[in-house]
Structures are given as structure tokens and as C-alpha cells.
Amino acid sequence: NGLFWYSFEIGPIHVVYYSTEHDFLPSSAQYDWIEKDLRSVNHTRTPWLIIGSHRPMYTTVVRDIGNKITEMLHLSLEPMFYKYRIDLNLFAHIHSYERSCPMYLERCVDDGVTHVLMGMAGHNLDYDTYTGAKWSVYHDQQFGYTQIVANRSLLHFIYRRNVDDLIGDEFTLMK
């Protein structure tokens, strides 16, 4: 499984990467592995939980509405991510940047997961139309990069645009 789904710790962060290209539905080997890994996290040592994959669980890009993989992510993994209090869900596939409010089941909630589409590096950008959903806090169609700085009580996320190296988006999560 080390090639397709794995986890590691860096400072106060526990990171889990899983594959949207392999079976992640309940009762699959990957689903069982993700749940076992999240259940075993020592929140004293690593209070922050970040999960990542290739395909997005959330995006307001019009051409991605009705995507079957996205629908299956909502049905099978979103409840688990909420249960285990994932802080950040990072993904790519669409070549742009978009951030949600902390959310669960397509609604902003105080104790929800913040979803960040960060596919704005490497390949040609996707110039798409966005739906304007209320949970979408910020989106940008520029090349860029992100930085995460965290300690046990604060996680600060920064997105910078390559064109001018200015901050396009940033947010802070607190424990």
C-alpha cells in the first residue's frame, strides 16, 4: 500500500495520502486502512490532521458537477473525515486554486473540514466557470504555491501567486 496510500508525521501534523484511483469505498482495503490510520492518531503528539488525494471532494468548477468520483467521495469518505476531525483536505486534478469554508455535507459548519484545491502548479491552468456556491470562500486561476506553518495550537496556510509572489489567499485554523 505504500505506493498508493500512506501516512507520515511532520512536527505537529499527521498527514494521510490516499488514492482516488483505487477502490476507496467502504469494505475496501484502502477504506479500512484509512480508518485504522485515523483512529490510531495520537492527538497529543500530532493535533493537526491533513488528508490529501488527487481528485477533488469539493469544487465549484461547473464542468466537475456530477462527477461520479466526487459523489462517491462524499458518500464514503466525507463522514469518516468529519468523524475523525480532519482539519484540511488537500487535492488537485483541476489546475486552479479554490478553498472552502470549514464544511460538512456541502454546508459551512464551525467544526467542519476545510477543503483546498491546489492544482495550480506544473501543468497548464484550467480556465473554468465557477458556480458561486456559498461554501466556496476563494478561487483563483493563476500558477502558484502554498505554504503551511503549524504549531500545536495554530495552523497557518498561505497561497502565493507566481506572477507577483503576492498572497492570493491565507487562513488560520486554531485548536
One Martini backbone bead per residue (centre of mass of N, CA, C, O) as a GRO file, in nm:
protein
  175
    1ASN     BB    1   0.051   0.066  -0.010
    2GLY     BB    2   0.289   0.280  -0.017
    3LEU     BB    3   0.223   0.389  -0.314
    4PHE     BB    4  -0.103   0.481  -0.263
    5TRP     BB    5  -0.106   0.461   0.067
    6TYR     BB    6  -0.024   0.697   0.334
    7SER     BB    7   0.175   0.796   0.628
    8PHE     BB    8   0.276   1.092   0.826
    9GLU     BB    9   0.503   1.289   1.027
   10ILE     BB   10   0.516   1.656   1.091
   11GLY     BB   11   0.537   1.741   1.366
   12PRO     BB   12   0.195   1.844   1.437
   13ILE     BB   13   0.149   1.649   1.177
   14HIS     BB   14  -0.091   1.442   1.019
   15VAL     BB   15  -0.048   1.252   0.719
   16VAL     BB   16  -0.279   1.160   0.449
   17TYR     BB   17  -0.259   0.941   0.170
   18TYR     BB   18  -0.476   0.879  -0.107
   19SER     BB   19  -0.663   0.694  -0.355
   20THR     BB   20  -0.877   0.777  -0.637
   21GLU     BB   21  -0.774   0.515  -0.826
   22HIS     BB   22  -0.887   0.348  -0.594
   23ASP     BB   23  -1.051   0.172  -0.377
   24PHE     BB   24  -1.266   0.366  -0.120
   25LEU     BB   25  -1.479   0.195  -0.029
   26PRO     BB   26  -1.651   0.035   0.171
   27SER     BB   27  -1.453  -0.261   0.241
   28SER     BB   28  -1.195  -0.170   0.155
   29ALA     BB   29  -0.864  -0.163   0.207
   30GLN     BB   30  -0.834   0.146   0.209
   31TYR     BB   31  -1.059   0.224   0.401
   32ASP     BB   32  -0.955   0.058   0.641
   33TRP     BB   33  -0.681   0.201   0.658
   34ILE     BB   34  -0.776   0.490   0.707
   35GLU     BB   35  -0.933   0.434   0.968
   36LYS     BB   36  -0.701   0.312   1.129
   37ASP     BB   37  -0.514   0.556   1.112
   38LEU     BB   38  -0.705   0.773   1.238
   39ARG     BB   39  -0.753   0.616   1.508
   40SER     BB   40  -0.422   0.618   1.583
   41VAL     BB   41  -0.399   0.903   1.652
   42ASN     BB   42  -0.192   1.131   1.830
   43HIS     BB   43  -0.314   1.434   1.948
   44THR     BB   44  -0.075   1.526   2.122
   45ARG     BB   45   0.148   1.507   1.899
   46THR     BB   46  -0.088   1.535   1.649
   47PRO     BB   47  -0.338   1.771   1.612
   48TRP     BB   48  -0.303   1.761   1.303
   49LEU     BB   49  -0.515   1.693   1.009
   50ILE     BB   50  -0.407   1.571   0.689
   51ILE     BB   51  -0.554   1.526   0.369
   52GLY     BB   52  -0.485   1.347   0.052
   53SER     BB   53  -0.533   1.384  -0.310
   54HIS     BB   54  -0.626   1.409  -0.637
   55ARG     BB   55  -0.926   1.419  -0.625
   56PRO     BB   56  -1.205   1.600  -0.568
   57MET     BB   57  -1.455   1.663  -0.329
   58TYR     BB   58  -1.436   1.986  -0.384
   59THR     BB   59  -1.606   2.196  -0.630
   60THR     BB   60  -1.722   2.478  -0.852
   61VAL     BB   61  -1.670   2.351  -1.111
   62VAL     BB   62  -1.884   2.294  -1.358
   63ARG     BB   63  -1.753   2.036  -1.508
   64ASP     BB   64  -1.764   1.866  -1.213
   65ILE     BB   65  -2.050   1.824  -1.206
   66GLY     BB   66  -2.140   1.489  -1.143
   67ASN     BB   67  -1.906   1.344  -1.044
   68LYS     BB   68  -1.859   1.022  -0.939
   69ILE     BB   69  -1.617   1.045  -0.751
   70THR     BB   70  -1.723   1.275  -0.581
   71GLU     BB   71  -1.976   1.130  -0.483
   72MET     BB   72  -1.818   0.894  -0.342
   73LEU     BB   73  -1.663   1.070  -0.145
   74HIS     BB   74  -1.907   1.178   0.006
   75LEU     BB   75  -2.031   0.898   0.093
   76SER     BB   76  -1.761   0.749   0.216
   77LEU     BB   77  -1.544   0.980   0.344
   78GLU     BB   78  -1.668   1.231   0.477
   79PRO     BB   79  -1.772   1.106   0.746
   80MET     BB   80  -1.488   1.022   0.842
   81PHE     BB   81  -1.352   1.301   0.841
   82TYR     BB   82  -1.547   1.420   1.050
   83LYS     BB   83  -1.514   1.216   1.282
   84TYR     BB   84  -1.179   1.268   1.282
   85ARG     BB   85  -1.114   1.575   1.240
   86ILE     BB   86  -1.035   1.703   0.986
   87ASP     BB   87  -0.878   1.995   0.874
   88LEU     BB   88  -0.744   1.905   0.588
   89ASN     BB   89  -0.826   1.893   0.231
   90LEU     BB   90  -0.614   1.787  -0.027
   91PHE     BB   91  -0.608   1.875  -0.384
   92ALA     BB   92  -0.651   1.839  -0.740
   93HIS     BB   93  -0.664   1.804  -1.106
   94ILE     BB   94  -0.743   2.093  -1.099
   95HIS     BB   95  -0.593   2.391  -1.252
   96SER     BB   96  -0.632   2.539  -0.951
   97TYR     BB   97  -0.784   2.749  -0.696
   98GLU     BB   98  -0.959   2.637  -0.387
   99ARG     BB   99  -1.172   2.740  -0.105
  100SER     BB  100  -1.323   2.648   0.183
  101CYS     BB  101  -1.504   2.619   0.424
  102PRO     BB  102  -1.591   2.483   0.692
  103MET     BB  103  -1.724   2.147   0.627
  104TYR     BB  104  -2.050   1.968   0.579
  105LEU     BB  105  -2.253   1.869   0.345
  106GLU     BB  106  -2.234   2.156   0.186
  107ARG     BB  107  -2.172   2.306   0.470
  108CYS     BB  108  -2.117   2.542   0.692
  109VAL     BB  109  -1.905   2.461   0.977
  110ASP     BB  110  -1.722   2.491   1.259
  111ASP     BB  111  -1.629   2.155   1.251
  112GLY     BB  112  -1.505   2.137   0.977
  113VAL     BB  113  -1.371   2.091   0.660
  114THR     BB  114  -1.101   2.209   0.480
  115HIS     BB  115  -1.094   2.275   0.133
  116VAL     BB  116  -0.814   2.229  -0.111
  117LEU     BB  117  -0.744   2.343  -0.424
  118MET     BB  118  -0.398   2.257  -0.560
  119GLY     BB  119  -0.355   2.278  -0.916
  120MET     BB  120  -0.139   2.545  -0.975
  121ALA     BB  121   0.087   2.338  -1.083
  122GLY     BB  122   0.280   2.273  -1.391
  123HIS     BB  123   0.031   2.295  -1.561
  124ASN     BB  124  -0.203   2.400  -1.724
  125LEU     BB  125  -0.451   2.601  -1.686
  126ASP     BB  126  -0.784   2.623  -1.572
  127TYR     BB  127  -1.055   2.786  -1.746
  128ASP     BB  128  -1.328   2.827  -1.551
  129THR     BB  129  -1.644   2.787  -1.421
  130TYR     BB  130  -1.817   2.907  -1.142
  131THR     BB  131  -2.099   2.875  -0.927
  132GLY     BB  132  -2.103   3.022  -0.629
  133ALA     BB  133  -2.090   2.877  -0.382
  134LYS     BB  134  -2.106   2.946  -0.044
  135TRP     BB  135  -1.847   2.760   0.042
  136SER     BB  136  -1.682   2.936  -0.148
  137VAL     BB  137  -1.423   3.159  -0.066
  138TYR     BB  138  -1.186   3.087  -0.290
  139HIS     BB  139  -1.056   3.174  -0.623
  140ASP     BB  140  -0.795   3.077  -0.872
  141GLN     BB  141  -0.614   3.139  -1.205
  142GLN     BB  142  -0.306   3.062  -1.100
  143PHE     BB  143  -0.001   3.031  -1.049
  144GLY     BB  144   0.135   2.840  -0.758
  145TYR     BB  145   0.179   2.831  -0.394
  146THR     BB  146   0.230   2.664  -0.077
  147GLN     BB  147   0.197   2.715   0.287
  148ILE     BB  148   0.284   2.558   0.606
  149VAL     BB  149   0.220   2.660   0.946
  150ALA     BB  150   0.291   2.487   1.263
  151ASN     BB  151   0.147   2.420   1.572
  152ARG     BB  152  -0.043   2.305   1.835
  153SER     BB  153  -0.260   2.576   1.788
  154LEU     BB  154  -0.154   2.648   1.483
  155LEU     BB  155  -0.266   2.699   1.135
  156HIS     BB  156  -0.094   2.824   0.846
  157PHE     BB  157  -0.218   2.929   0.524
  158ILE     BB  158  -0.053   2.979   0.199
  159TYR     BB  159  -0.118   3.158  -0.109
  160ARG     BB  160   0.085   3.202  -0.400
  161ARG     BB  161   0.160   3.392  -0.669
  162ASN     BB  162   0.385   3.387  -0.926
  163VAL     BB  163   0.356   3.664  -1.080
  164ASP     BB  164   0.400   3.837  -0.769
  165ASP     BB  165   0.418   3.687  -0.479
  166LEU     BB  166   0.144   3.716  -0.372
  167ILE     BB  167  -0.116   3.695  -0.166
  168GLY     BB  168  -0.421   3.529  -0.233
  169ASP     BB  169  -0.431   3.332   0.024
  170GLU     BB  170  -0.547   3.300   0.374
  171PHE     BB  171  -0.531   3.095   0.679
  172THR     BB  172  -0.655   3.011   1.015
  173LEU     BB  173  -0.612   2.757   1.251
  174MET     BB  174  -0.754   2.641   1.563
  175LYS     BB  175  -0.717   2.469   1.899
   0.00000   0.00000   0.00000
